[in-house]
Amino acid sequence: MSRIQACLAALAANNKKGLIPFITAGDPAPELTVPLMHAMVDGGADIIELGVPFSDPMADGPVIQRASERALLKGVSLRDVLQFVREFRTGNQVTPVVLMGYANPIERMGQETFIDQAAEAGVDGVLVVDYPPEECEEFVSKMQLRGMDTIFLLAPTSTDERIAQVGKIASGYVYYVSLKGVTGSGSLDLGAVAEMMPRIKKHVKVPVGVGFGIRDGATAKAISTVSDAVVIGSRIIQELENTPQENAVSAVKLFISGVRQALDE
């Protein structure tokens, strides 16, 4: 059982919902990434999604695009992201870390090299937005051999055939995109998410986390009534954009604590 699977199983056994916050590695400053990861855990995060900066993040809205641009301007690469995970692991051997990003940096490094280095660094899972399930069974198998999960996206537009394809090879959890659009866009439609869940659960046996459009404790709590976990990204990046860097770590911990409290109420 992977660290992600063990984490989500323990939450379910205690009738709790997972909290999965996202930050872009290297933003607002490379030296803040690891302290921010620890702050999210201290605030109540169960799993961390760490964004790999990329020049064309097609699934992401303006907020996360800006975060990627800032990190890239500081020279943050996939190798740096893996180093951040190594540093995080010196103080935390428990909290799962998922790298979220795009195929290009992995392909440039080489899948075999990436998988080896990710496992060595202490990565628990990878969500590659532009790796379709029908084209990466070999990648998934190699990841599983190293004890890592491959996370896939599903969306309101996903067909039953696509949901079934994801269900066959997904491990860890599936990330359901609650909106038609990019990260940080639109408003949450709880009814639409609730209607989609039975279709997903028919084919997908791993937990389902829901993201896009979750902005605070109230929306997180609402979504948690129909999902196994909630994912928050753009709102945290906005918190970082609006906070002086010297206060960034404490601000993120405070924000996550508020969401955690709402989920547990």
C-alpha positions as CSV (number, residue, x, y, z in Angstrom):
1,M,0.0,0.0,0.0
2,S,1.4,3.4,-1.0
3,R,1.7,6.3,1.3
4,I,-1.2,8.0,-0.5
5,Q,-3.4,4.9,-0.2
6,A,-2.6,4.5,3.5
7,C,-3.4,8.1,4.2
8,L,-6.8,8.1,2.5
9,A,-7.7,4.8,4.0
10,A,-6.9,6.0,7.5
11,L,-9.0,9.2,6.8
12,A,-12.0,7.1,5.6
13,A,-11.7,4.8,8.6
14,N,-12.0,7.9,10.9
15,N,-14.9,9.3,8.8
16,K,-12.7,12.3,7.8
17,K,-12.2,13.9,4.4
18,G,-8.8,14.6,2.8
19,L,-7.4,18.1,2.5
20,I,-5.0,18.4,-0.5
21,P,-3.6,21.9,-0.9
22,F,-1.5,22.9,-4.0
23,I,1.4,25.3,-4.3
24,T,3.7,25.9,-7.3
25,A,7.3,24.9,-6.4
26,G,9.6,27.9,-6.3
27,D,6.8,30.5,-5.9
28,P,6.9,33.1,-4.4
29,A,10.6,32.2,-3.8
30,P,12.5,28.9,-4.0
31,E,13.7,29.1,-0.4
32,L,10.1,29.3,0.8
33,T,8.9,26.1,-0.9
34,V,9.9,23.6,1.8
35,P,8.8,25.8,4.7
36,L,5.4,26.3,2.9
37,M,5.1,22.5,2.6
38,H,5.7,22.1,6.3
39,A,3.3,24.9,7.1
40,M,0.5,23.2,5.1
41,V,1.0,20.0,7.1
42,D,1.0,21.9,10.3
43,G,-2.2,23.6,9.2
44,G,-3.9,20.2,8.6
45,A,-3.0,19.1,5.1
46,D,-3.2,15.4,4.4
47,I,-1.6,15.3,1.0
48,I,0.5,18.0,-0.7
49,E,0.2,18.7,-4.4
50,L,3.4,20.4,-5.6
51,G,3.2,22.1,-9.0
52,V,6.1,21.7,-11.4
53,P,6.6,25.1,-13.1
54,F,5.9,24.9,-16.8
55,S,5.8,27.6,-19.5
56,D,2.4,26.5,-21.0
57,P,0.2,25.2,-18.2
58,M,-2.9,24.7,-20.3
59,A,-5.2,23.4,-17.5
60,D,-4.4,26.3,-15.2
61,G,-5.9,29.7,-15.1
62,P,-4.2,33.1,-14.7
63,V,-3.4,32.7,-11.0
64,I,-1.4,29.5,-11.3
65,Q,0.1,30.6,-14.7
66,R,1.5,33.6,-12.9
67,A,3.0,31.4,-10.2
68,S,4.6,29.2,-12.9
69,E,6.0,32.3,-14.6
70,R,7.5,33.6,-11.3
71,A,9.1,30.3,-10.5
72,L,10.5,29.9,-14.0
73,L,12.0,33.4,-13.9
74,K,13.9,32.1,-10.8
75,G,15.2,29.2,-12.8
76,V,13.2,26.5,-11.0
77,S,13.3,23.2,-12.9
78,L,12.0,19.7,-12.4
79,R,15.3,18.7,-10.8
80,D,14.9,21.6,-8.3
81,V,11.3,20.4,-7.5
82,L,12.7,16.9,-6.7
83,Q,15.3,18.5,-4.5
84,F,12.6,20.4,-2.6
85,V,10.9,17.0,-1.9
86,R,14.2,15.5,-0.7
87,E,14.5,18.5,1.7
88,F,11.0,18.1,2.9
89,R,11.5,14.4,3.6
90,T,14.3,15.2,6.0
91,G,11.7,16.5,8.4
92,N,8.6,14.6,7.3
93,Q,8.4,11.0,6.3
94,V,4.7,10.7,6.6
95,T,2.8,13.2,4.4
96,P,2.3,12.1,0.8
97,V,3.6,14.4,-1.9
98,V,2.1,14.5,-5.4
99,L,3.9,16.3,-8.2
100,M,1.4,18.0,-10.6
101,G,2.5,19.2,-14.0
102,Y,2.9,18.4,-17.6
103,A,4.6,15.9,-19.8
104,N,7.3,18.0,-21.4
105,P,9.7,18.3,-18.4
106,I,9.3,14.5,-17.7
107,E,9.9,13.6,-21.3
108,R,12.9,15.9,-21.5
109,M,14.4,14.2,-18.4
110,G,13.3,10.8,-19.6
111,Q,10.6,8.7,-18.0
112,E,13.0,6.1,-16.5
113,T,15.3,8.8,-15.0
114,F,12.3,10.7,-13.7
115,I,10.7,7.7,-12.0
116,D,14.0,6.7,-10.4
117,Q,14.8,10.2,-9.1
118,A,11.2,10.8,-8.0
119,A,11.1,7.6,-6.0
120,E,14.6,8.3,-4.5
121,A,13.4,11.8,-3.5
122,G,10.3,10.6,-1.7
123,V,7.6,11.5,-4.2
124,D,4.4,9.4,-3.7
125,G,2.4,10.2,-6.8
126,V,2.4,12.1,-10.1
127,L,-0.5,13.9,-11.9
128,V,0.6,14.6,-15.5
129,V,-2.2,16.7,-17.1
130,D,-1.4,15.7,-20.6
131,Y,-0.7,12.0,-20.1
132,P,-4.0,10.4,-21.3
133,P,-4.8,7.0,-19.6
134,E,-4.9,5.1,-22.9
135,E,-1.3,6.1,-23.7
136,C,0.6,5.6,-20.4
137,E,-0.1,2.1,-19.0
138,E,3.6,1.4,-19.1
139,F,4.4,4.6,-17.2
140,V,1.8,3.6,-14.6
141,S,3.3,0.1,-14.2
142,K,6.8,1.5,-13.7
143,M,5.5,4.0,-11.2
144,Q,3.7,1.2,-9.2
145,L,6.9,-0.9,-9.2
146,R,8.6,2.0,-7.3
147,G,5.6,2.4,-4.9
148,M,4.2,5.5,-6.5
149,D,0.7,6.3,-7.7
150,T,-0.4,7.9,-11.0
151,I,-3.3,10.4,-10.5
152,F,-5.6,11.1,-13.4
153,L,-8.1,13.9,-14.0
154,L,-11.8,13.5,-14.8
155,A,-14.1,16.4,-15.8
156,P,-17.8,17.2,-16.3
157,T,-17.3,16.3,-19.9
158,S,-15.7,12.9,-19.3
159,T,-17.6,10.1,-21.1
160,D,-18.3,6.8,-19.4
161,E,-15.7,5.2,-21.6
162,R,-13.0,7.7,-20.4
163,I,-14.1,7.2,-16.8
164,A,-13.7,3.4,-17.2
165,Q,-10.3,3.9,-18.8
166,V,-9.1,5.9,-15.9
167,G,-10.7,3.5,-13.4
168,K,-8.6,0.6,-14.9
169,I,-5.2,2.1,-14.2
170,A,-5.7,5.0,-11.6
171,S,-4.2,4.5,-8.2
172,G,-4.0,6.7,-5.1
173,Y,-6.9,8.9,-6.0
174,V,-8.7,10.5,-9.0
175,Y,-8.9,14.2,-9.3
176,Y,-12.3,15.4,-10.5
177,V,-12.3,18.8,-12.1
178,S,-15.6,20.3,-10.9
179,L,-15.8,23.0,-13.6
180,K,-15.6,23.3,-17.4
181,G,-12.6,25.6,-17.6
182,V,-9.2,26.3,-16.1
183,T,-8.2,26.4,-12.4
184,G,-9.6,29.4,-10.5
185,S,-12.5,29.9,-12.9
186,G,-16.2,29.9,-12.4
187,S,-18.3,29.1,-9.4
188,L,-18.9,25.7,-7.8
189,D,-22.1,23.8,-8.6
190,L,-22.4,21.3,-5.8
191,G,-25.5,19.7,-7.4
192,A,-23.6,19.0,-10.6
193,V,-20.7,17.5,-8.7
194,A,-23.1,15.3,-6.7
195,E,-24.7,14.1,-9.9
196,M,-21.4,13.1,-11.4
197,M,-20.1,11.1,-8.4
198,P,-22.2,7.9,-9.0
199,R,-21.0,7.8,-12.6
200,I,-17.4,8.0,-11.5
201,K,-17.8,5.6,-8.6
202,K,-19.3,3.0,-10.9
203,H,-15.9,2.6,-12.6
204,V,-13.4,4.1,-10.2
205,K,-12.6,2.2,-7.0
206,V,-10.0,4.7,-5.6
207,P,-11.0,7.8,-3.6
208,V,-12.1,10.8,-5.5
209,G,-10.8,14.3,-4.7
210,V,-12.5,17.4,-6.1
211,G,-10.8,20.6,-7.1
212,F,-11.2,23.8,-9.2
213,G,-13.5,26.4,-7.6
214,I,-12.9,25.6,-3.9
215,R,-12.0,28.8,-2.3
216,D,-12.5,28.6,1.5
217,G,-13.7,26.5,4.4
218,A,-17.4,26.8,3.3
219,T,-16.9,25.6,-0.2
220,A,-14.5,22.9,1.0
221,K,-17.0,21.6,3.5
222,A,-19.8,21.6,0.9
223,I,-17.8,19.6,-1.6
224,S,-16.6,17.2,1.1
225,T,-20.2,16.0,1.5
226,V,-20.0,14.3,-1.9
227,S,-16.2,13.6,-2.3
228,D,-13.4,11.8,-0.4
229,A,-11.1,14.8,-0.5
230,V,-10.9,18.5,-1.6
231,V,-8.1,20.1,-3.5
232,I,-7.4,23.8,-3.2
233,G,-4.8,25.6,-5.4
234,S,-5.5,29.0,-6.9
235,R,-6.9,30.4,-3.6
236,I,-3.6,29.6,-1.9
237,I,-1.6,31.2,-4.7
238,Q,-3.7,34.3,-4.3
239,E,-3.0,34.3,-0.6
240,L,0.7,34.2,-1.4
241,E,0.4,37.0,-4.0
242,N,-1.3,39.2,-1.4
243,T,1.0,38.6,1.5
244,P,4.6,39.9,2.1
245,Q,7.1,37.1,1.7
246,E,8.2,37.3,5.3
247,N,4.6,36.5,6.3
248,A,3.9,33.9,3.6
249,V,4.5,30.8,5.7
250,S,2.3,31.8,8.6
251,A,-0.4,33.1,6.3
252,V,-0.7,29.8,4.4
253,K,-0.7,27.8,7.7
254,L,-3.5,30.0,9.0
255,F,-5.6,29.6,5.8
256,I,-5.2,25.8,5.7
257,S,-6.1,25.6,9.4
258,G,-9.4,27.4,8.7
259,V,-10.2,25.0,5.9
260,R,-9.2,22.0,8.0
261,Q,-11.5,23.2,10.9
262,A,-14.4,23.6,8.5
263,L,-13.9,20.1,7.1
264,D,-13.8,18.6,10.6
265,E,-16.8,20.4,12.0
